[in-house]
Amino acid sequence: MRPGSDEREYYIDVYNPSTGELISSSPVNGIDGYHYCMAAYDPVTKSYLAVSSDNEVLFILPETGEIVKTVKLDYPLSDIRFLRK
């Protein structure tokens, strides 16, 4: 995910990992900001995961930029924690 040229404008880009070619770019609507260092891809849900500035995990479909699910975190990301089971 990357910021756009306007404030509160975000895009999710999909690249070919072998060539670096941009495959698609879709606008993501409905967020005011996100934590740049907290992102991942979930192959089970086929969603890009990002953490919003409101401390919600966003499940975003890369093809459309649609936020399909949100989960509120139990604590703010002012302190990153790694939990072991």
C-alpha positions as CSV (number, residue, x, y, z in Angstrom):
1,M,0.0,0.0,0.0
2,R,1.2,3.5,-0.7
3,P,-0.1,7.0,-0.2
4,G,-1.5,8.9,-3.2
5,S,-0.9,12.5,-4.2
6,D,-3.7,13.8,-2.0
7,E,-4.0,13.5,1.7
8,R,-6.1,10.5,2.8
9,E,-5.6,8.9,-0.6
10,Y,-4.1,5.4,-0.6
11,Y,-3.5,2.7,-3.3
12,I,-2.7,-0.9,-3.2
13,D,-0.2,-2.0,-5.9
14,V,0.4,-5.5,-7.1
15,Y,3.8,-6.3,-8.6
16,N,5.3,-9.3,-10.4
17,P,8.1,-10.4,-7.9
18,S,10.2,-11.8,-10.7
19,T,10.3,-8.7,-12.9
20,G,9.2,-5.9,-10.7
21,E,6.5,-5.0,-13.2
22,L,3.4,-3.3,-11.8
23,I,0.4,-5.6,-12.5
24,S,-2.4,-3.4,-11.0
25,S,-3.0,-0.4,-8.8
26,S,-6.4,0.0,-6.9
27,P,-7.6,2.9,-4.7
28,V,-8.3,1.9,-1.1
29,N,-11.3,3.8,0.4
30,G,-12.5,4.2,3.9
31,I,-9.2,4.8,5.9
32,D,-7.6,8.0,7.1
33,G,-4.1,6.5,7.6
34,Y,-2.1,3.4,8.4
35,H,1.1,2.2,10.1
36,Y,3.6,1.8,7.3
37,C,5.7,-0.9,9.1
38,M,2.7,-3.2,9.9
39,A,1.6,-5.0,6.7
40,A,1.4,-8.6,5.4
41,Y,-0.3,-10.8,2.9
42,D,-2.6,-13.6,4.0
43,P,-2.9,-16.4,1.4
44,V,-5.9,-18.0,3.2
45,T,-8.1,-14.9,2.8
46,K,-6.2,-13.6,-0.2
47,S,-6.1,-10.3,1.5
48,Y,-3.4,-7.7,2.1
49,L,-3.4,-6.9,5.9
50,A,-2.6,-3.4,7.1
51,V,-3.1,-1.7,10.5
52,S,-5.0,1.6,10.3
53,S,-4.1,4.6,12.4
54,D,-7.2,3.8,14.4
55,N,-5.5,0.5,15.4
56,E,-7.7,-1.8,13.3
57,V,-6.4,-4.6,11.2
58,L,-7.7,-4.1,7.6
59,F,-8.3,-7.0,5.2
60,I,-7.9,-5.5,1.8
61,L,-8.5,-7.3,-1.5
62,P,-5.5,-6.4,-3.8
63,E,-7.5,-6.6,-7.0
64,T,-10.2,-4.1,-6.0
65,G,-8.9,-2.2,-2.9
66,E,-12.0,-3.1,-1.1
67,I,-11.8,-3.5,2.7
68,V,-13.6,-6.7,3.3
69,K,-13.1,-7.1,7.0
70,T,-11.8,-5.1,10.0
71,V,-10.6,-6.3,13.4
72,K,-10.0,-3.8,16.3
73,L,-6.8,-4.5,18.1
74,D,-6.8,-4.9,21.9
75,Y,-4.0,-2.4,22.4
76,P,-2.6,0.6,20.4
77,L,0.5,0.1,18.2
78,S,2.5,2.7,20.1
79,D,4.3,-0.3,21.4
80,I,4.9,-3.3,19.1
81,R,4.7,-6.7,20.8
82,F,5.6,-10.1,19.6
83,L,3.7,-12.9,21.4
84,R,4.9,-16.5,21.6
85,K,2.6,-19.5,22.1
